[in-house]
C-alpha cells in the first residue's frame, strides 16, 4: 500500500509542475507572444484546428497554449517543441504553422 501511495504522490507532484517542467510561465510576456502568434499564424492549423481556435480562452485544449508558452520562455527549444506538438497533434500537416510560430521568436 505504501508503494502505491508513494508512486501516486510522485506522479501527482510531477504532473502538478513541482519539477518545473510541466507548468508554463504566465504573465505579460507570455500573453504578448501568444497574441503575436494569433496575429501572424492564427489561420494556420495545428492538427485539425486553426491556431486561433487553439488559443481561444473558451477552448478545452490547454496543451497548445502551455507548450507555446514554454517555447516563448525558453523552457523548451524549437526541436523539442516541434516533437511535442507533432506527437500530440499527429496529422503530418503542422510544419507551416510551426515555421510561423518559430518566426515569431525573432
Secondary structure, 3 states (H helix, E strand, C coil): CHHHHHHHHHHHHHHCCCCCCCCCCCCHHHHHHHHHHHHHHCCCEECCEEHHHHHCCCCCCCHHHHHHHHHHHCCCCHHHHHHHHHHHCCCCCCHHHHHHHHHCCC
